[in-house]
Amino acid sequence: MVLVFALAGCGSKSDGKQASETPKTTDNSSEKKEDPKPEEKKAQDTLIFGRGGDSVALDPAIVTDGESLKIGHQVFDSLLEYKEGVTEVQAALAESWEVSPDGLKYIFKLRQGVKFHDGTDFNADAVVFNFKRWSDPKSEFKFTDDSFDYYDSMFGPEGSRVIKDVKAVDANTVEFTLSQPQAPFLQNIAMTCFGIASPAAIKEKKENFKNEPVGTGPFVFKEWKRNDSITLEKNPNYWKQGLPKLNKVIVRSIPDNSARFNALQNGEIDIMEDLNPDDLSVLESKSDLQKINRPSFNIAYLGFNLKKKPFDNVKVREALSHAVNKQGIIDAFFAGQAKPAVNPMPPTLWGHNDSIQDYDYNLDTAKQLLADAGYPNGLPDPVTFYAMPVSRPYMPDGKKVAEAIQADFEKIGVKVNIQSPEWATYLDDTKVGAKDDIYMMGWTGDNGDPDNFIYTLLDKDSIPGNNRSFYVNEDLHKILIEAQKEVSQDKRVELYKQSQEIIKKDIPWIPLVHTTPILAAKANLKGYVPSPTGTEAYSNMYFE
């Protein structure tokens, strides 16, 4: 009893008061008193997301990098969207749609009562404004240095556009007229890069719109601290009832993977992308953290700049293909979370050609092929190798992988200078091909269609843009256009298999790996559904 009273006396000092200061009370009633209820603990309502690099711009129509599109996905809505975790389309800003029997007309009924973040109305005129802006190279709303590469890649370049016309039938109805059928048309317009922006904001902000985006999405843009963080706040008028569940999202750029993981363990961030494979065992040992696997739907590759000699010589490209130890790279840097790539699209995607055999790792064969190409002593000049300066889902550490490739190339007489300029500069340089001889790049599929890999990355229509190798093959182009027009998926499968055979022979790239990207998060973070496209909505996320 004495011990109990002593402990009670000590406990009474927990709020800074002395025991003798506690007022005495006398209870003469016979009623039982209820203990006061403890104050209810509030759930965390701000999410801090850690990623490897900053965005290039915040207008999703003018970018191709995933870091920019991740932000765009929170700020903008498209006419259609993908169901969580898959690439099946569903209604979004368009409530319903009809397709003509010949596949040349699409009529969309728009959701009514939706507002842009600036308070202006979303309607058919806004949809027409956006599509006209993207398609017209002379548009007054195409600002300095802007290019709509995704629009060109998905709907063809000027002079051969798939979308012939877009018009407002009435305030809530939009009609698209196509110049030819396009099998993945609905998949395409669901992409984040075709998020509908506020025409009023574009007209007012002009070039600054890329820094201060305005859409209809679940989060409103608030602040961008370059190379540090982007702050988004809840859209209180979002058209999806009850969303978003978070009040604020802060997206932080932490380039080093280990530093990002340390920040998660220290509670500085709540979720992170691109975990170092070597840190996986540590993550799995932490009960307060969780591992999230994003479906494998990507390709990392080493591209050749075909505008530069001697990489216009297919024998040289073939020689270097035999000098890349893909399995060794996977064992050293991916901890088993990757598979060697053979084709320019992942084996998880329909239309993948499983019968194609890879170039084996053989330095003697590589040397002989260089000799056959006229370089018996190796290449006479050093090669400029652009290695990614940021971690990506398909490439956790581009510089280390580049160094491994550099070491093997030097064994066959090819000296390599590795360069890793800042990410935006890296993308600009490889797009025009003025400085790089070879480059490292990758792609995560946007929409679940092979067209989004092969046509987008390797067709002549994607120059300049996503075809950074400047690869042109007319037979390939004919097959890819035919595949776009074809409505039978079985026939499209055969066409895409043919296209991969052509690419294997021409070797514009060395496909490197397909990865299973790993994310790490606090254990009490819920509602995050990883997408194969690598771009997820944050609106359903919440903390227990």
C-alpha positions as CSV (number, residue, x, y, z in Angstrom):
1,M,0.0,0.0,0.0
2,V,2.8,2.4,0.9
3,L,4.4,1.6,-2.5
4,V,1.2,2.3,-4.3
5,F,0.7,5.6,-2.7
6,A,4.3,6.6,-3.3
7,L,3.9,5.8,-7.0
8,A,0.7,7.7,-7.2
9,G,2.4,10.7,-5.7
10,C,5.2,10.6,-8.3
11,G,2.6,10.3,-11.1
12,S,0.8,13.4,-10.0
13,K,3.9,15.5,-10.9
14,S,3.7,14.6,-14.6
15,D,2.0,17.8,-15.6
16,G,4.6,20.0,-13.7
17,K,2.5,20.5,-10.6
18,Q,3.6,19.5,-7.1
19,A,1.5,16.9,-5.3
20,S,0.6,19.3,-2.6
21,E,-0.8,21.7,-5.2
22,T,-3.5,19.3,-6.3
23,P,-6.9,20.6,-5.0
24,K,-8.7,18.3,-2.6
25,T,-12.2,17.2,-3.3
26,T,-14.8,15.4,-1.3
27,D,-17.3,13.1,-3.0
28,N,-20.3,12.6,-0.8
29,S,-22.5,11.1,-3.5
30,S,-23.2,7.4,-3.9
31,E,-23.1,7.6,-7.7
32,K,-20.2,6.1,-9.6
33,K,-18.1,8.6,-11.4
34,E,-17.0,7.8,-15.0
35,D,-13.4,8.3,-15.9
36,P,-12.9,11.2,-18.3
37,K,-12.5,10.1,-21.9
38,P,-9.0,10.6,-23.3
39,E,-8.6,13.1,-26.1
40,E,-9.2,11.3,-29.4
41,K,-6.0,11.0,-31.5
42,K,-6.3,12.6,-34.9
43,A,-4.9,10.7,-37.9
44,Q,-2.1,12.3,-39.9
45,D,-3.4,14.3,-42.8
46,T,-0.3,15.4,-44.6
47,L,1.7,13.0,-46.8
48,I,5.4,13.6,-47.5
49,F,6.4,11.6,-50.6
50,G,10.1,11.1,-51.3
51,R,11.4,10.7,-54.8
52,G,14.7,10.7,-56.7
53,G,14.5,13.7,-58.9
54,D,12.6,17.0,-59.5
55,S,10.0,17.6,-62.1
56,V,11.0,19.3,-65.4
57,A,7.7,21.2,-65.7
58,L,4.3,21.0,-64.3
59,D,2.2,21.3,-67.5
60,P,1.8,17.6,-68.3
61,A,1.3,18.3,-72.0
62,I,4.9,19.5,-72.6
63,V,6.8,16.9,-70.7
64,T,7.7,13.2,-71.1
65,D,9.5,12.5,-67.8
66,G,7.7,10.5,-65.0
67,E,8.6,12.9,-62.2
68,S,6.6,15.7,-64.0
69,L,3.7,13.4,-64.8
70,K,3.4,12.2,-61.2
71,I,2.5,15.8,-60.2
72,G,0.3,16.3,-63.2
73,H,-1.7,13.2,-62.2
74,Q,-2.7,14.9,-58.9
75,V,-3.5,18.3,-60.4
76,F,-5.2,17.3,-63.6
77,D,-8.0,15.0,-64.8
78,S,-8.3,13.5,-68.3
79,L,-11.5,12.6,-70.2
80,L,-10.9,9.0,-69.2
81,E,-8.7,7.4,-66.5
82,Y,-7.4,3.9,-65.7
83,K,-8.9,1.8,-63.0
84,E,-6.7,1.5,-60.0
85,G,-3.8,-0.9,-60.5
86,V,-4.6,-1.8,-64.1
87,T,-4.7,-0.1,-67.5
88,E,-8.5,-0.6,-68.2
89,V,-10.1,2.7,-69.0
90,Q,-13.1,4.1,-67.1
91,A,-15.1,7.4,-67.1
92,A,-13.5,10.5,-65.6
93,L,-14.2,14.0,-66.9
94,A,-16.2,12.2,-69.6
95,E,-19.1,10.3,-68.1
96,S,-19.8,8.2,-71.2
97,W,-18.8,7.8,-74.8
98,E,-20.0,6.4,-78.1
99,V,-17.9,5.1,-81.1
100,S,-19.1,5.1,-84.7
101,P,-19.1,1.7,-86.5
102,D,-16.2,2.8,-88.7
103,G,-14.1,3.9,-85.7
104,L,-13.7,7.4,-87.0
105,K,-16.0,9.3,-84.6
106,Y,-15.9,9.4,-80.8
107,I,-18.6,11.4,-78.9
108,F,-18.0,12.1,-75.2
109,K,-20.7,13.2,-72.8
110,L,-19.0,15.4,-70.2
111,R,-19.4,15.5,-66.4
112,Q,-21.4,18.6,-65.4
113,G,-20.7,21.0,-62.5
114,V,-17.0,20.4,-62.5
115,K,-14.8,23.5,-61.8
116,F,-11.2,24.2,-62.5
117,H,-9.1,25.2,-59.5
118,D,-9.4,28.8,-60.5
119,G,-13.2,28.6,-60.3
120,T,-13.9,28.6,-64.0
121,D,-16.1,26.0,-65.6
122,F,-15.0,22.8,-67.1
123,N,-17.0,22.2,-70.4
124,A,-16.7,21.2,-74.0
125,D,-15.0,24.5,-75.0
126,A,-12.3,23.8,-72.5
127,V,-11.7,20.3,-74.0
128,V,-11.6,21.7,-77.5
129,F,-9.2,24.5,-76.4
130,N,-6.7,22.0,-75.0
131,F,-6.7,19.6,-78.0
132,K,-6.4,22.5,-80.4
133,R,-3.5,23.8,-78.4
134,W,-1.6,20.5,-78.5
135,S,-2.2,19.8,-82.2
136,D,-1.5,23.3,-83.7
137,P,2.2,24.0,-83.9
138,K,1.4,27.7,-84.5
139,S,-0.9,28.0,-81.5
140,E,-0.3,31.2,-79.6
141,F,-0.5,29.1,-76.5
142,K,2.6,27.0,-77.4
143,F,5.2,29.0,-75.6
144,T,9.0,29.3,-76.0
145,D,10.8,26.0,-76.0
146,D,7.6,24.0,-75.4
147,S,6.8,21.0,-77.5
148,F,3.9,18.6,-77.3
149,D,6.0,15.4,-77.8
150,Y,3.4,13.1,-76.3
151,Y,0.7,14.4,-78.6
152,D,2.9,13.9,-81.6
153,S,3.9,10.4,-80.4
154,M,0.4,9.2,-79.7
155,F,-1.5,10.9,-82.5
156,G,1.1,11.4,-85.2
157,P,3.1,14.5,-86.3
158,E,1.8,17.5,-88.1
159,G,0.6,16.6,-91.6
160,S,-0.5,13.1,-90.6
161,R,-2.5,13.6,-87.4
162,V,-4.9,10.8,-86.3
163,I,-7.2,13.4,-84.7
164,K,-8.6,15.3,-87.6
165,D,-11.0,17.5,-85.7
166,V,-12.4,18.2,-82.3
167,K,-15.6,20.2,-81.8
168,A,-18.1,21.1,-79.1
169,V,-21.5,19.8,-80.0
170,D,-22.9,21.6,-77.0
171,A,-21.7,22.7,-73.6
172,N,-21.4,19.1,-72.4
173,T,-20.7,17.1,-75.5
174,V,-17.4,16.8,-77.5
175,E,-17.0,15.1,-80.9
176,F,-13.6,13.8,-82.1
177,T,-13.2,13.0,-85.8
178,L,-10.3,10.8,-86.7
179,S,-8.5,10.6,-90.0
180,Q,-8.0,6.8,-89.6
181,P,-9.1,4.3,-87.0
182,Q,-6.7,4.1,-84.0
183,A,-7.1,0.9,-81.9
184,P,-5.6,2.4,-78.7
185,F,-7.4,5.8,-79.0
186,L,-9.3,5.5,-75.7
187,Q,-6.2,4.2,-73.9
188,N,-4.3,7.2,-75.2
189,I,-6.6,9.9,-74.1
190,A,-6.7,8.5,-70.6
191,M,-3.0,9.4,-70.2
192,T,-2.0,12.0,-67.7
193,C,-0.3,14.1,-70.4
194,F,-3.7,14.8,-71.9
195,G,-5.1,16.2,-68.6
196,I,-7.5,19.1,-69.3
197,A,-6.1,22.5,-68.2
198,S,-7.9,25.7,-67.4
199,P,-8.0,27.8,-70.6
200,A,-8.3,30.9,-68.5
201,A,-5.2,30.1,-66.5
202,I,-3.2,29.3,-69.7
203,K,-4.3,32.6,-71.2
204,E,-3.4,34.5,-68.0
205,K,-0.2,32.8,-66.9
206,K,1.2,32.1,-70.4
207,E,4.7,30.7,-70.1
208,N,4.4,30.6,-66.4
209,F,1.6,28.0,-66.6
210,K,4.3,25.3,-66.6
211,N,5.3,26.5,-63.1
212,E,1.8,27.1,-61.8
213,P,-0.6,24.5,-63.2
214,V,-4.4,24.7,-62.9
215,G,-6.6,21.7,-63.5
216,T,-9.6,20.0,-62.1
217,G,-7.8,17.3,-60.1
218,P,-8.0,16.2,-56.5
219,F,-5.1,18.5,-55.4
220,V,-4.4,22.1,-56.0
221,F,-0.9,23.3,-56.7
222,K,0.5,25.6,-54.0
223,E,4.3,25.9,-54.2
224,W,7.4,24.6,-56.1
225,K,10.8,24.9,-54.5
226,R,13.1,23.8,-57.3
227,N,15.1,20.7,-56.6
228,D,13.5,20.5,-53.1
229,S,9.8,20.1,-52.9
230,I,6.4,20.6,-54.4
231,T,3.4,21.3,-52.2
232,L,-0.2,20.3,-53.1
233,E,-3.3,21.0,-51.1
234,K,-6.7,19.3,-51.1
235,N,-9.2,20.4,-53.7
236,P,-12.3,21.0,-51.5
237,N,-14.6,21.1,-54.6
238,Y,-13.4,17.9,-56.2
239,W,-16.0,16.1,-58.2
240,K,-15.3,12.7,-56.7
241,Q,-17.2,12.6,-53.4
242,G,-15.1,12.1,-50.3
243,L,-11.8,12.6,-52.0
244,P,-9.0,13.4,-51.5
245,K,-8.6,11.9,-48.0
246,L,-5.4,13.9,-47.3
247,N,-5.4,17.6,-46.7
248,K,-1.9,18.2,-48.1
249,V,0.9,16.4,-50.0
250,I,4.5,17.5,-50.1
251,V,6.6,15.8,-52.7
252,R,10.3,16.0,-51.8
253,S,13.3,15.4,-54.1
254,I,16.0,13.4,-52.5
255,P,18.4,12.2,-55.2
256,D,20.4,9.7,-53.2
257,N,18.5,6.4,-52.6
258,S,20.2,5.7,-49.3
259,A,19.5,9.2,-48.0
260,R,15.9,8.8,-49.0
261,F,15.6,5.5,-47.2
262,N,17.2,7.1,-44.1
263,A,14.7,9.9,-44.3
264,L,11.9,7.4,-44.2
265,Q,13.3,5.5,-41.3
266,N,13.8,8.8,-39.4
267,G,10.2,9.8,-40.0
268,E,11.1,12.8,-42.3
269,I,9.0,11.3,-45.2
270,D,6.1,8.8,-45.3
271,I,6.7,6.9,-48.5
272,M,9.6,6.7,-51.0
273,E,10.2,5.4,-54.5
274,D,13.2,3.5,-55.9
275,L,14.6,1.7,-52.9
276,N,18.1,0.5,-53.3
277,P,17.8,-3.3,-53.8
278,D,20.6,-3.7,-51.2
279,D,18.3,-2.1,-48.6
280,L,15.5,-4.5,-49.2
281,S,16.5,-6.8,-46.3
282,V,16.6,-3.9,-43.9
283,L,13.1,-2.7,-45.0
284,E,11.7,-6.2,-44.5
285,S,13.0,-6.3,-41.0
286,K,11.2,-3.1,-39.9
287,S,7.8,-3.7,-38.4
288,D,6.9,0.0,-38.7
289,L,7.5,0.0,-42.5
290,Q,6.0,-1.8,-45.4
291,K,7.2,-2.9,-48.8
292,I,5.2,-2.1,-51.9
293,N,5.9,-3.7,-55.3
294,R,4.9,-1.9,-58.4
295,P,4.0,-4.2,-61.3
296,S,6.9,-4.7,-63.7
297,F,5.9,-2.7,-66.8
298,N,9.1,-1.0,-67.9
299,I,12.3,-1.1,-69.9
300,A,15.8,0.3,-69.3
301,Y,18.0,0.5,-72.3
302,L,21.3,1.8,-73.7
303,G,20.5,3.8,-76.8
304,F,22.8,4.6,-79.7
305,N,22.9,8.0,-81.3
306,L,22.5,6.9,-84.9
307,K,23.4,10.5,-86.1
308,K,26.9,10.0,-84.9
309,K,29.6,7.8,-86.4
310,P,30.5,5.0,-86.0
311,F,27.1,4.2,-84.4
312,D,25.4,4.5,-87.7
313,N,27.2,1.2,-88.4
314,V,25.1,-1.8,-87.3
315,K,28.2,-4.0,-86.9
316,V,29.5,-1.6,-84.3
317,R,26.1,-1.7,-82.5
318,E,26.1,-5.4,-82.6
319,A,29.6,-5.6,-81.2
320,L,28.7,-3.4,-78.3
321,S,25.6,-5.5,-77.7
322,H,27.8,-8.5,-77.1
323,A,29.9,-6.5,-74.5
324,V,27.1,-5.8,-72.0
325,N,26.8,-8.3,-69.2
326,K,23.1,-7.9,-68.3
327,Q,23.0,-10.7,-65.8
328,G,26.2,-9.4,-64.1
329,I,24.6,-5.9,-63.9
330,I,21.4,-7.4,-62.4
331,D,23.4,-9.4,-59.8
332,A,25.5,-6.5,-58.8
333,F,22.9,-3.6,-58.7
334,F,19.4,-5.0,-58.7
335,A,19.4,-7.7,-56.0
336,G,17.3,-10.0,-58.1
337,Q,14.6,-7.4,-58.7
338,A,15.1,-7.3,-62.4
339,K,15.2,-9.6,-65.5
340,P,17.4,-9.2,-68.6
341,A,15.6,-7.4,-71.4
342,V,15.6,-8.7,-75.0
343,N,12.9,-6.6,-76.7
344,P,11.9,-2.9,-76.4
345,M,8.7,-3.9,-74.5
346,P,8.2,-5.9,-71.3
347,P,7.2,-9.6,-71.5
348,T,4.2,-8.8,-69.3
349,L,2.6,-6.9,-72.2
350,W,0.6,-8.7,-74.9
351,G,2.4,-8.8,-78.2
352,H,5.8,-9.5,-76.7
353,N,7.9,-11.8,-79.1
354,D,9.1,-14.6,-76.9
355,S,10.9,-16.4,-79.7
356,I,13.6,-13.7,-80.2
357,Q,17.0,-14.7,-78.7
358,D,19.2,-12.1,-77.1
359,Y,22.8,-11.2,-78.1
360,D,25.0,-13.2,-75.6
361,Y,27.7,-11.6,-73.5
362,N,30.9,-12.5,-75.3
363,L,33.8,-10.2,-75.5
364,D,35.6,-12.2,-78.1
365,T,32.7,-12.0,-80.4
366,A,32.5,-8.3,-79.7
367,K,36.1,-7.8,-80.7
368,Q,35.7,-9.8,-83.9
369,L,32.6,-7.7,-84.9
370,L,34.5,-4.5,-84.3
371,A,37.3,-5.8,-86.5
372,D,34.7,-6.7,-89.2
373,A,33.4,-3.2,-89.0
374,G,36.9,-1.8,-89.6
375,Y,38.1,-1.3,-86.1
376,P,40.5,-4.2,-85.3
377,N,42.1,-2.2,-82.4
378,G,38.8,-0.8,-81.0
379,L,37.3,2.6,-81.6
380,P,39.8,5.4,-82.2
381,D,38.0,8.1,-80.3
382,P,36.5,8.1,-76.8
383,V,32.7,7.7,-76.6
384,T,30.5,10.1,-74.7
385,F,28.1,8.1,-72.5
386,Y,25.2,9.9,-70.9
387,A,24.3,8.2,-67.7
388,M,21.1,9.2,-65.8
389,P,21.8,11.5,-62.9
390,V,18.6,10.5,-61.0
391,S,17.2,7.2,-59.9
392,R,14.3,5.8,-61.9
393,P,12.0,2.9,-61.3
394,Y,13.9,0.9,-64.0
395,M,17.3,2.1,-63.0
396,P,18.1,2.7,-59.3
397,D,21.6,3.9,-59.9
398,G,22.4,4.8,-63.5
399,K,26.0,5.9,-62.8
400,K,27.1,2.6,-61.2
401,V,25.5,0.7,-64.1
402,A,27.3,3.0,-66.6
403,E,30.6,2.3,-64.9
404,A,30.1,-1.4,-65.2
405,I,29.4,-1.1,-68.9
406,Q,32.3,1.3,-69.2
407,A,34.7,-1.4,-67.8
408,D,33.5,-4.0,-70.3
409,F,33.6,-1.7,-73.2
410,E,37.2,-0.8,-72.4
411,K,38.1,-4.5,-72.6
412,I,37.2,-4.5,-76.3
413,G,39.0,-1.2,-77.0
414,V,36.2,1.3,-76.6
415,K,37.1,4.1,-74.2
416,V,34.1,5.8,-72.5
417,N,33.6,9.2,-70.9
418,I,30.6,9.2,-68.6
419,Q,28.6,12.4,-68.3
420,S,25.6,13.0,-66.1
421,P,24.3,16.5,-66.5
422,E,21.3,17.8,-64.5
423,W,18.1,15.8,-65.4
424,A,16.3,18.5,-67.4
425,T,19.5,19.2,-69.3
426,Y,20.0,15.5,-69.8
427,L,16.6,15.1,-71.4
428,D,17.1,18.2,-73.6
429,D,20.5,17.0,-74.8
430,T,19.4,13.5,-75.6
431,K,16.3,14.8,-77.4
432,V,18.5,16.7,-80.0
433,G,21.5,14.3,-79.9
434,A,24.1,16.9,-80.2
435,K,26.4,15.8,-77.3
436,D,25.8,12.2,-76.6
437,D,27.2,9.2,-78.5
438,I,25.4,6.6,-76.4
439,Y,22.9,7.3,-73.6
440,M,21.0,5.5,-70.9
441,M,17.2,5.8,-70.8
442,G,14.1,3.9,-69.9
443,W,10.4,3.9,-70.1
444,T,7.4,2.9,-68.0
445,G,4.3,2.1,-70.1
446,D,1.6,4.7,-70.0
447,N,-1.5,2.8,-71.2
448,G,-1.2,-1.0,-71.6
449,D,-0.8,-1.0,-75.3
450,P,2.4,-2.1,-77.3
451,D,2.0,1.0,-79.4
452,N,3.0,3.1,-76.4
453,F,6.4,1.4,-76.4
454,I,7.4,0.7,-80.0
455,Y,5.7,3.5,-81.9
456,T,6.3,6.0,-79.1
457,L,10.0,5.2,-78.7
458,L,11.2,3.9,-82.0
459,D,9.1,5.1,-84.9
460,K,10.3,7.9,-87.2
461,D,7.2,10.0,-86.2
462,S,8.7,10.3,-82.7
463,I,11.7,12.3,-83.9
464,P,12.4,14.7,-82.3
465,G,10.9,13.5,-79.1
466,N,11.0,10.1,-77.5
467,N,13.0,8.5,-80.3
468,R,16.3,9.7,-79.0
469,S,18.3,7.3,-81.2
470,F,17.0,8.9,-84.4
471,Y,16.2,5.5,-85.7
472,V,14.2,5.3,-89.0
473,N,13.0,2.2,-90.6
474,E,10.3,2.5,-93.2
475,D,9.2,-1.1,-93.0
476,L,8.8,-0.8,-89.3
477,H,6.8,2.4,-89.7
478,K,4.3,0.7,-92.1
479,I,3.8,-2.1,-89.7
480,L,3.2,0.2,-86.7
481,I,0.7,2.3,-88.6
482,E,-1.1,-0.8,-89.7
483,A,-1.2,-2.1,-86.1
484,Q,-2.8,1.2,-85.0
485,K,-5.6,0.9,-87.6
486,E,-6.2,-2.8,-87.0
487,V,-9.1,-3.6,-84.7
488,S,-8.4,-7.3,-84.2
489,Q,-6.0,-7.8,-81.3
490,D,-4.8,-11.2,-82.6
491,K,-3.7,-9.5,-85.8
492,R,-2.1,-6.7,-83.9
493,V,-0.1,-9.2,-81.8
494,E,1.4,-10.6,-85.0
495,L,2.3,-7.2,-86.3
496,Y,4.0,-6.2,-83.1
497,K,6.0,-9.5,-83.1
498,Q,7.2,-8.6,-86.6
499,S,8.2,-5.2,-85.5
500,Q,10.4,-6.6,-82.7
501,E,12.2,-8.8,-85.2
502,I,13.1,-5.7,-87.3
503,I,14.3,-3.9,-84.2
504,K,16.4,-6.8,-83.1
505,K,18.1,-6.9,-86.4
506,D,18.7,-3.1,-86.6
507,I,19.8,-2.7,-82.9
508,P,19.0,1.0,-82.3
509,W,19.2,0.1,-78.6
510,I,20.7,-2.5,-76.2
511,P,17.7,-3.4,-74.1
512,L,19.0,-3.8,-70.5
513,V,16.5,-4.8,-67.9
514,H,12.9,-5.0,-66.8
515,T,12.5,-4.2,-63.1
516,T,10.0,-4.7,-60.4
517,P,10.2,-1.3,-58.7
518,I,10.2,-1.3,-54.9
519,L,8.5,1.4,-52.8
520,A,8.8,1.7,-49.0
521,A,6.3,3.4,-46.7
522,K,5.1,3.7,-43.1
523,A,3.1,0.7,-42.0
524,N,0.1,2.8,-41.2
525,L,-0.2,4.4,-44.7
526,K,-3.2,2.9,-46.4
527,G,-5.0,3.3,-49.8
528,Y,-2.0,3.3,-52.0
529,V,-2.5,1.1,-55.1
530,P,0.6,0.8,-57.2
531,S,0.0,1.2,-60.9
532,P,1.9,-0.5,-63.7
533,T,2.2,2.9,-65.4
534,G,4.2,4.2,-62.4
535,T,1.7,7.1,-61.9
536,E,-0.7,6.7,-59.1
537,A,-3.4,8.9,-57.6
538,Y,-2.7,10.1,-54.1
539,S,-6.3,10.9,-53.5
540,N,-7.2,7.6,-51.9
541,M,-4.3,7.5,-49.5
542,Y,-4.7,8.0,-45.8
543,F,-3.1,7.2,-42.4
544,E,-4.6,5.0,-39.8
